[in-house]
Structure formats: C-alpha cells, structure tokens
Amino acid sequence: MKGDSMKGFTRRRLVQGASAAASASFLGAAAAPATTPTTAGVYSRIGVRPFINMTATFTINGGTPMLPEVKQAMEEASQWAVNLDELAEKAGVRIAQLLEAEAAIVSAGCAAALSLATAACIAGSDPEKMKQLPDATGLRNEVLIAKQSRNDYDHAFRSGGGKLVEYDTPEEFHAALGHRTAMIVILGTAEARGQMRLEEIAKAARKAGVPVLVDAAAELPLRPNPFLSRGADLVAYSGGKILRGPQSAGILMGRKDLVRAAWWNGSPHHAFARSMKVSKEEVIGMVTAVEMFVNKRKLEDEYRVWESWYKQISDEVTKVAGIRTRMLPPAGASPFPVMEVAWDRERIDLIGDQVRQMLLDGEPRIMSHAEGESTQFLIRAVAMKPEHPPMVARRLVEIFRSARGKTEIHKAAPAADITGAWDVDIEFDAGTSRHLLLIEPSEDRNHLRGAHVGRTARGRFRGSIDGDSVRLDSILPAEGMRLRYRFRGRLQGDTLRGELDLGEFGRGRWSARRAQG
C-alpha cells in the first residue's frame, strides 16, 4: 500500500495487531503448529485439495472457520440426548436476551430462516394451513420486495408458497400493499439504495397488519438491532459468517408470535420445512457463537490483525511494477476491512480469470475473488490464518512477475460470416433446452454481439470469433437475478458447437444451426 492507502496504519496499531494475532484464540492462532491447507488429510484422502480462503464468508468456499469455543461446545452437545423443542425454547431465550430481541430461534442457515419466516407469515401456526404449504391456494401469500432487494436467495420466499411482487417507487409499493400481502421483505444491504426507507415501509405495513422481514445474512447483529429498532418485525442472520458459528446455522429473531410460528413450521415438526433440520449440536454451537460475539470478541482487535495481514501482502506485491493496493473500510455485506489489489494491464498482461486459475492451480492452493476480464480483485481476510499472508504474497508476486507486458493480439479473419439467427440446443447435466442467438452485424468482423433468447428470458451477449473459434458471454435476467452463460466452441461447416459454462449451475454442451424461416 502506498500513499493515501496507508492512512490508518500506524506503528502502534500494527504492534497491537501483531500482539493480538499472537494471543487471540478467536483467530485460531493459539499455540497450534502452523499448517498449510495441503496437510488436511481428511480432504486429501478423498482427492479434494483444500485452499487458503481469501473470499471470507462465501458459503461455497466453506465460510469462516468456527471459533474453537464453538467446536468444543458442539462436541460436548453431541454426547447427550435432548428434546429439540425444549432446546429451541431455552436457546431462543438465551440468544434473544443476548441480542436484545423479543424472541429468537436457530435455523439451518440464513436462507432457511427466510423460508421459515415466509411460512410463518403465510400459515402462522395453524396446522391445516401449515400442512397445505407450499400450496398457498386461498391463503394470502404475496411477498412485497423492493427492486433493489432482489437477489439469488429469492427462492427462500417462493419455496414456501410466497409469490414475489416487485416494486420500485413509493406509489408502486402502496398500490401493491393489500389484502393478499403476507409479508414485506428487505435486503439489509440494499435498503439504503431504495426509494423508501425502512421506517416508512414499517409504518405502512403496521397499518395494513403486514410483517416486515429483513435479510441481514452477512451483517453484524448489533445492539440495539439496526432493523428491529427501526420497525422491522423479523430479521435473519447467518451463523457461519462473521459470527463464526456452525456454517449451516442461522438465526431468525424478532416478534415472538412469528418466531414461534416459524419454529413450528420447521424441523423436527412435519410441516413444510421438515427438510430444514438443525441439529442439537448446531443449536448449542450457535448459542456459543452469539455469547462469544457479545461477551468475548472485540472486533476492533480482529480488524487490526486483518489490516496487519493486508500490509504484509501489500508490502511484497507492490514491489512488482504495475501493482497497486488500497484498504477499504468495513461496509455493507463485508462488515470488516478488505484490501483491493489492482494491476496495470500494460505492464502485467493478465485478466482476473487467469489470476484466479493460477492461484487455484499453484501450491499452496488459493481461492480468490479474481474473475472475468477485470484487473483488480478484493482480498477478504476473515477466513485466513496467521501463517497465510506470507504464502499469499509469495504466490501473487510469482504470478505477477511471470506475466509479460501487454502485447497486441491479432485475431484471424472469421472462417465465415455468422451474423443472423441461430437455433441453439443445450444439453445440461440433466435435461435439454432450445435457445436462440441473434448475431448482429458489426464493423469489426471479429467482434460479436446480439440478443440471447432463453426459454423464458431475453438478454444480450458479446463475444468474438477468431478463425473458427467462437466465444460468447451472455446474461439472462431471471426472477430478478442474472444467469450467466459462457459459450465456447468452434464453427464446423454450418454448425457451431462446444462447451457451456453456467457458473454455479454447472456445465453443459451446445450446438447451433442457422434458424430456418
């Protein structure tokens, strides 16, 4: 880090951070021997390579490490049998007391908390209605959600019978709020970007007798709660992110009647959410994580440690010409400091996808946020260990120094003119689909652009043709989200065919022929 990016780094602060790193068990730095991810035999014996996690709380990358105290509590809990209803009652009281809420339950992750809350708002604790879900015939089941709050977790509301109704303006909100409305949903990190603030939404909701739920999965459960105190009825948190509890646990808290109804709608009861099981070990682990968060942990100390790790990495990588770094303060869905690493493409001819793959293929293996054609990415240190920063710095230096300056790349002339309409047949791991690509004329014959029409959605694509090699990147909007399609293939006679990368939805194969008629 250079210049202004070093503001906030003082000698005293770094010494305090180093001291904290040496003594704080909550960072897993207590006298345990240093290990690299490749020594994790439980994974390597089945052919899985662990990695240093620079993506912090992402579930797909394992989330954050559980606190030692949480693991110990879960181990002890596993030795005894208890009644889960009794456990939920007492655990809920304890968590609610610690987080200053009316009531709370432990759920099987934050997404499960959202589903349970939806079921509670649609069916309450009426057994007949509970058994009917997810069929919401005859029940009020509309879930109002701001345009800015739409995200990939919308399934959590729909799975229990909720029907999402999107609004943007205050006029649209008041027009949609009616006798069919069961619940209003707000994504905590998106609330400030909307045209209505929580207080205004909650006031209208109370008059209509409609509960308000806030999805605060990645945020801090501060006291007083920043959402319940402003009028929300329910708020949901992840247990495996900054709380460092069980990865598959979450918390739903707020209005007592709705929290209790959420519990009856879920496991171990035979209602809609029976599949969303939370174990006795996870309940005790979550209670312990909340106790640690409220009574033991000092986030300021943890921030100082992470900042000292960023400085270690920055000091090394900025020795490479063309690299720059900067610290970003805690914000939104990242309630902890992060560091941006960026590079000059003229000096270091790499893109994010290449850096990501090189980090994953190397030793030690490292998971990063580097992706696409970007020349920058964030490092988020929450899931890292004290021995990891030097390893990360070394690998990044190796990668950046191995790259040459940018050279001009000349593409071969297209093997044929492929402008026009193409019928595309896609084979997924399971199932098939017919799409349509409309390739538009372009002054640059190597540049491709146009429309991608899916089964129900339509979007735009861009790409290139180099001889007979074709690359297309498309985004289809679906249910308020964005589905990414990466077509890679070759022109073979009058047919395009190749591999399809669907991101988190796997891979497929595709072939295309010119549309007839």
C-alpha positions in Angstrom: 0.0 0.0 0.0 1.4 3.4 -1.0 0.5 7.0 -0.4 -3.1 7.6 0.9 -3.8 3.9 1.0 -1.6 3.7 4.1 -3.7 6.1 6.2 -4.7 4.4 9.4 -1.7 2.2 9.6 0.5 3.4 12.5 3.3 1.6 14.2 1.4 1.4 17.4 -1.6 -0.1 15.6 0.5 -2.7 13.8 2.2 -3.7 17.0 -1.2 -4.1 18.6 -2.4 -6.1 15.7 0.7 -8.4 15.9 0.2 -8.9 19.6 -3.5 -9.7 19.0 -2.5 -12.2 16.4 -0.2 -14.0 18.8 -2.6 -14.2 21.7 -6.2 -14.3 20.5 -7.6 -17.8 20.3 -10.6 -16.4 18.4 -8.4 -16.1 15.4 -7.2 -19.7 15.8 -3.7 -18.5 16.5 -3.2 -20.2 19.8 0.0 -22.3 20.1 -1.2 -24.7 17.3 1.6 -25.6 14.8 1.4 -23.8 11.6 -0.1 -25.9 8.8 -0.7 -25.4 5.1 -4.0 -26.4 3.5 -2.4 -29.3 1.7 -1.9 -31.1 5.1 -5.6 -31.6 5.6 -5.7 -35.3 5.3 -9.5 -35.7 5.8 -9.9 -33.9 2.4 -6.8 -35.0 0.5 -7.5 -38.7 1.2 -10.7 -38.4 -1.0 -9.0 -36.3 -3.6 -10.0 -32.8 -2.5 -7.4 -30.0 -2.4 -8.1 -27.5 0.4 -7.1 -23.9 -0.1 -6.3 -20.6 1.6 -9.6 -18.8 1.5 -9.3 -15.1 0.5 -13.1 -14.8 -0.1 -14.0 -14.7 3.6 -17.6 -15.6 4.3 -18.7 -17.2 0.9 -20.7 -20.4 1.7 -19.4 -22.1 -1.4 -15.9 -21.7 -0.2 -16.5 -23.0 3.3 -17.4 -19.8 5.1 -15.4 -18.7 8.1 -13.7 -21.1 10.5 -15.7 -21.9 13.6 -14.5 -20.5 16.8 -12.6 -23.0 19.0 -15.2 -22.5 21.7 -18.0 -23.3 19.3 -16.3 -26.5 18.2 -15.8 -27.5 21.9 -19.4 -26.8 22.7 -20.7 -28.8 19.8 -18.6 -31.7 20.7 -19.9 -31.7 24.2 -23.5 -31.3 22.9 -23.1 -34.4 20.7 -22.6 -36.6 23.8 -26.2 -36.1 25.1 -29.8 -36.6 24.0 -32.2 -33.7 24.5 -35.7 -32.8 23.3 -35.3 -30.4 20.4 -38.4 -28.3 21.3 -37.1 -27.8 24.8 -33.7 -26.9 23.5 -35.1 -24.5 20.9 -37.1 -22.7 23.6 -34.2 -22.3 26.0 -31.7 -21.5 23.3 -34.0 -18.9 21.8 -34.5 -17.2 25.1 -30.7 -17.0 25.6 -30.0 -15.7 22.1 -32.8 -13.2 22.3 -31.5 -12.0 25.7 -28.0 -11.5 24.3 -29.1 -9.7 21.1 -31.9 -7.7 22.8 -34.8 -9.2 20.7 -38.2 -10.4 21.8 -37.6 -13.9 20.6 -35.2 -16.0 18.5 -34.6 -19.4 17.0 -31.7 -21.2 15.4 -32.3 -22.2 11.8 -30.5 -24.3 9.2 -28.7 -21.3 7.8 -30.0 -17.8 6.9 -31.8 -19.0 3.8 -33.8 -21.4 5.9 -34.6 -18.6 8.3 -36.1 -16.7 5.4 -38.2 -19.7 4.3 -39.4 -20.3 7.9 -40.3 -16.6 8.2 -42.3 -16.8 5.0 -44.2 -19.9 6.1 -44.9 -18.2 9.5 -46.3 -15.2 7.8 -48.5 -17.2 5.3 -49.7 -20.1 7.5 -49.0 -18.9 11.1 -49.1 -21.9 13.4 -52.4 -23.2 12.0 -51.8 -26.9 11.4 -54.1 -27.1 8.4 -52.5 -24.2 6.7 -49.1 -25.5 7.6 -49.8 -28.8 6.0 -51.1 -27.1 2.9 -47.9 -25.3 2.1 -46.3 -24.8 -0.3 -49.7 -24.8 -2.0 -51.0 -21.3 -1.0 -54.4 -21.6 -2.6 -56.9 -19.5 -0.6 -54.1 -18.0 1.6 -52.7 -14.5 1.4 -49.2 -15.2 0.1 -47.9 -12.1 -1.7 -44.4 -11.1 -0.7 -43.6 -7.5 -1.5 -39.9 -6.9 -2.3 -38.1 -3.8 -3.5 -36.4 -3.9 -6.8 -33.0 -3.3 -5.1 -33.6 -6.2 -2.7 -33.9 -8.9 -5.4 -31.1 -11.5 -5.2 -30.3 -15.1 -5.7 -32.0 -16.0 -2.3 -35.5 -15.2 -3.6 -36.1 -18.9 -3.8 -36.2 -18.9 0.0 -39.5 -17.0 -0.2 -41.0 -18.8 -3.1 -40.3 -22.3 -1.8 -42.8 -21.9 1.0 -45.6 -20.7 -1.2 -44.7 -17.0 -1.4 -45.5 -15.0 -4.6 -42.9 -12.2 -5.1 -44.4 -8.8 -6.0 -41.6 -6.4 -7.0 -42.0 -2.6 -6.5 -39.7 0.3 -7.1 -41.4 3.6 -6.3 -43.5 4.5 -3.2 -46.5 4.6 -5.5 -45.9 1.1 -6.7 -45.4 0.0 -3.1 -48.7 1.4 -1.8 -50.6 0.1 -4.8 -49.3 -3.4 -4.2 -49.8 -3.5 -0.4 -53.2 -5.1 0.0 -55.3 -7.9 1.4 -53.2 -10.5 -0.5 -49.9 -9.3 1.1 -48.5 -11.7 3.6 -45.1 -10.1 4.2 -42.7 -7.4 3.1 -39.0 -8.3 2.5 -36.0 -6.0 2.6 -32.4 -6.9 1.9 -30.4 -5.1 4.6 -27.5 -4.1 2.4 -29.9 -2.8 -0.3 -32.3 -0.8 1.9 -30.5 2.5 1.6 -30.5 2.3 -2.2 -34.3 2.0 -2.4 -36.7 4.9 -2.7 -38.3 4.1 0.6 -36.6 3.7 4.0 -37.4 1.0 6.5 -39.3 3.4 8.8 -41.7 4.4 6.1 -42.3 0.8 4.9 -42.8 -0.4 8.5 -45.3 2.4 9.2 -47.5 1.4 6.2 -47.1 -2.3 7.0 -48.3 -1.9 10.6 -51.4 -0.1 9.4 -52.1 -3.0 7.0 -51.2 -5.7 9.6 -48.4 -7.0 7.5 -45.0 -8.1 9.0 -41.7 -6.8 7.7 -38.7 -9.2 7.4 -35.1 -8.0 6.8 -32.5 -10.3 5.3 -29.2 -9.4 7.1 -27.3 -12.6 6.4 -23.8 -11.1 6.2 -24.2 -8.2 8.6 -23.4 -7.8 12.3 -26.3 -8.4 14.8 -25.6 -5.2 16.6 -27.3 -3.9 19.8 -29.8 -2.2 19.6 -30.7 -4.1 16.4 -30.4 -1.6 13.4 -33.5 -3.1 11.8 -35.8 -4.2 14.6 -35.3 -0.8 16.3 -36.5 0.9 13.1 -39.7 -1.0 12.8 -38.9 -4.4 11.3 -40.8 -7.4 12.8 -38.2 -10.0 11.9 -34.5 -10.1 11.0 -32.4 -13.1 9.8 -28.7 -13.6 10.1 -26.2 -16.2 9.0 -24.4 -18.1 11.7 -21.4 -19.2 9.6 -20.2 -15.7 8.5 -18.9 -13.0 10.8 -20.4 -14.8 13.9 -18.1 -17.8 13.2 -20.7 -20.3 14.4 -21.7 -23.5 12.6 -21.6 -23.0 8.8 -25.0 -24.5 8.3 -26.8 -22.5 11.1 -28.6 -19.2 11.2 -30.8 -17.0 13.4 -34.3 -15.7 13.0 -35.3 -13.2 15.6 -37.9 -10.6 16.4 -41.7 -10.7 17.0 -42.4 -13.6 19.4 -45.6 -14.9 17.7 -43.9 -15.1 14.3 -40.7 -16.6 15.6 -42.6 -19.3 17.4 -44.7 -19.9 14.2 -41.5 -20.2 12.2 -40.3 -22.9 14.6 -43.5 -25.0 14.3 -43.3 -24.8 10.5 -39.8 -26.3 10.5 -38.0 -29.4 11.6 -38.4 -31.5 13.7 -42.1 -30.9 13.0 -43.8 -32.4 10.0 -44.6 -29.2 8.2 -43.3 -27.5 5.0 -39.8 -27.0 6.3 -39.2 -30.5 7.8 -36.2 -30.8 5.5 -34.5 -27.8 7.0 -33.1 -29.7 10.0 -31.0 -28.0 12.6 -29.2 -30.4 15.0 -28.8 -30.1 18.7 -25.0 -29.5 18.1 -25.7 -26.6 15.8 -28.1 -25.0 18.2 -25.6 -25.1 21.1 -22.9 -24.0 18.7 -25.0 -21.0 17.7 -25.7 -20.1 21.2 -22.0 -20.2 22.0 -21.1 -18.1 18.9 -23.5 -15.4 20.0 -22.2 -15.5 23.6 -18.7 -15.1 22.2 -19.7 -12.2 19.9 -21.5 -10.3 22.7 -19.2 -11.1 25.7 -15.8 -12.0 24.5 -14.8 -10.9 21.0 -13.5 -7.5 20.2 -13.9 -6.8 16.6 -11.6 -3.8 16.7 -8.8 -6.1 17.7 -9.7 -8.5 14.9 -9.8 -5.7 12.4 -6.3 -4.6 13.4 -5.0 -8.2 12.9 -6.5 -8.4 9.4 -5.2 -5.0 8.5 -1.7 -6.1 9.5 -2.0 -9.1 7.3 -3.0 -6.8 4.4 0.1 -4.7 5.0 2.3 -7.9 4.9 0.8 -8.8 1.5 0.8 -5.2 0.2 4.5 -4.6 1.1 5.5 -7.5 -1.1 3.2 -7.3 -4.1 3.7 -3.6 -4.6 7.4 -4.3 -5.2 6.2 -5.6 -8.6 6.0 -2.7 -11.1 2.4 -2.0 -12.0 0.7 -3.3 -8.8 -1.2 -1.1 -6.5 -3.3 -1.8 -3.4 -5.7 0.1 -1.2 -7.6 -0.5 2.0 -11.3 -0.3 2.0 -13.2 0.1 5.4 -16.0 -2.2 6.7 -19.2 -1.7 4.7 -22.5 -3.4 4.0 -22.2 -7.1 3.3 -18.5 -7.0 4.3 -18.6 -5.8 7.9 -14.8 -5.9 8.1 -11.9 -4.2 6.3 -10.8 -5.5 2.9 -7.9 -4.8 0.5 -8.1 -4.2 -3.2 -5.2 -5.5 -5.4 -5.1 -4.0 -8.9 -2.6 -4.1 -11.8 -1.7 -2.2 -14.9 -2.6 -4.3 -17.9 0.0 -2.6 -20.0 2.7 -4.0 -17.7 1.1 -7.2 -16.5 -0.9 -8.9 -19.3 -3.3 -10.9 -17.1 -7.0 -10.8 -16.5 -8.9 -11.9 -13.5 -9.8 -15.4 -14.8 -6.2 -16.2 -15.4 -5.1 -15.0 -12.0 -7.9 -17.0 -10.3 -6.9 -20.2 -12.1 -3.1 -19.7 -11.5 -3.9 -19.3 -7.8 -6.0 -22.4 -7.7 -3.5 -24.5 -9.7 -0.5 -23.5 -7.6 0.9 -24.5 -4.3 -0.4 -23.6 -1.9 -3.8 -23.5 -3.5 -5.6 -20.2 -3.0 -9.2 -19.2 -3.6 -9.7 -15.6 -4.7 -12.3 -13.1 -6.0 -10.3 -12.6 -9.2 -12.6 -13.2 -12.2 -13.6 -12.3 -15.7 -11.6 -9.7 -17.6 -11.1 -7.5 -14.5 -7.6 -6.3 -13.5 -8.5 -6.0 -9.8 -9.9 -8.1 -7.0 -10.6 -7.9 -3.3 -8.8 -9.8 -0.6 -11.0 -10.5 2.4 -9.0 -11.9 5.3 -11.7 -13.2 7.7 -11.2 -16.9 6.8 -7.4 -16.7 6.7 -4.9 -17.8 9.3 -1.8 -16.0 10.7 0.6 -18.1 8.5 -1.3 -17.4 5.3 -0.4 -13.8 4.4 3.3 -14.6 3.5 2.1 -17.5 1.4 -0.4 -15.3 -0.4 2.1 -12.6 -1.0 4.7 -15.0 -2.4 2.2 -16.6 -4.9 0.9 -13.2 -6.1 4.4 -12.0 -6.6 5.3 -15.1 -8.6 2.2 -14.8 -10.7 2.6 -11.1 -11.5 6.3 -11.3 -12.1 5.8 -14.2 -14.5 3.5 -12.1 -16.7 4.8 -10.0 -19.6 3.7 -6.6 -20.7 0.6 -6.4 -22.8 1.1 -7.4 -26.5 -1.2 -6.7 -29.3 -3.2 -9.8 -30.3 -4.3 -10.2 -33.9 -7.3 -12.4 -34.4 -7.6 -14.4 -37.6 -10.3 -13.5 -40.1 -13.6 -15.2 -39.4 -13.9 -18.6 -41.1 -17.4 -17.5 -42.2 -20.0 -14.8 -41.7 -22.1 -16.0 -38.8 -24.4 -13.0 -38.5 -28.1 -13.9 -38.3 -30.4 -16.1 -36.2 -29.1 -19.4 -34.8 -31.2 -22.1 -33.1 -29.2 -23.4 -30.1 -29.7 -26.8 -28.5 -28.3 -27.0 -25.0 -27.6 -30.3 -23.1 -27.4 -29.8 -19.3 -26.3 -32.4 -16.8 -30.0 -33.3 -16.7 -32.4 -32.1 -19.4 -32.2 -30.1 -22.6 -33.4 -26.7 -23.8 -33.8 -24.7 -27.1 -32.4 -21.2 -27.1 -32.0 -18.6 -29.9 -29.0 -16.4 -30.7 -29.4 -13.3 -32.9 -26.0 -12.3 -34.0 -25.9 -8.7 -35.2 -23.7 -7.2 -38.0 -20.6 -5.4 -36.7 -17.9 -3.1 -38.3 -15.3 -5.2 -36.5 -15.8 -8.7 -38.1 -14.1 -10.4 -35.1 -16.5 -8.8 -32.7 -19.8 -10.5 -31.9 -22.8 -9.0 -30.2 -26.6 -9.6 -30.2 -29.5 -11.0 -28.4 -29.8 -14.3 -26.5 -33.3 -15.6 -26.1 -33.7 -18.3 -23.5 -36.8 -20.4 -22.6 -38.4 -17.6 -20.7 -35.8 -14.8 -20.6 -34.1 -12.5 -23.1 -30.7 -10.8 -22.7 -27.6 -9.5 -24.5 -24.4 -11.2 -25.4 -21.0 -10.1 -26.5 -18.0 -12.1 -27.8 -15.6 -12.8 -30.6 -14.7 -15.0 -33.5 -11.1 -15.9 -34.2 -10.9 -18.0 -37.3 -13.3 -20.8 -36.4 -13.1 -20.3 -32.7 -16.2 -18.6 -31.1 -16.6 -17.1 -27.6 -19.9 -15.7 -26.4 -20.7 -14.3 -22.9 -24.4 -13.8 -22.1 -26.5 -12.7 -19.2 -30.2 -13.6 -19.0 -32.3 -11.8 -16.3 -34.5 -14.4 -14.5 -36.7 -13.7 -11.4 -34.8 -10.6 -10.6 -31.4 -12.3 -10.9 -28.8 -12.7 -13.6 -27.9 -16.0 -15.2 -24.5 -16.2 -16.8 -23.8 -18.3 -19.9 -20.3 -18.7 -21.4 -20.4 -20.3 -24.8 -17.1 -21.6 -26.1 -17.0 -23.5 -29.3 -16.0 -23.8 -33.0 -17.6 -23.3 -36.3 -17.7 -26.7 -38.1 -19.3 -26.3 -41.5 -22.7 -24.8 -40.9 -22.8 -25.8 -37.3 -21.5 -24.1 -34.1 -20.8 -26.5 -31.2 -18.8 -26.6 -28.0 -18.9 -26.4 -24.2 -21.1 -24.2 -22.0 -20.1 -22.8 -18.6 -23.1 -22.0 -16.4 -21.1 -20.8 -13.3 -22.7 -22.1 -10.1 -25.2 -24.2 -12.2 -22.5 -26.4 -13.7 -21.6 -27.1 -17.3 -23.3 -28.2 -20.5 -22.8 -28.7 -24.2 -24.3 -26.7 -27.0 -24.8 -26.9 -30.8 -26.3 -24.3 -33.1 -27.6 -24.2 -36.6 -29.0 -21.3 -38.6 -32.6 -20.7 -37.9 -35.0 -21.6 -40.7 -37.7 -19.2 -41.8 
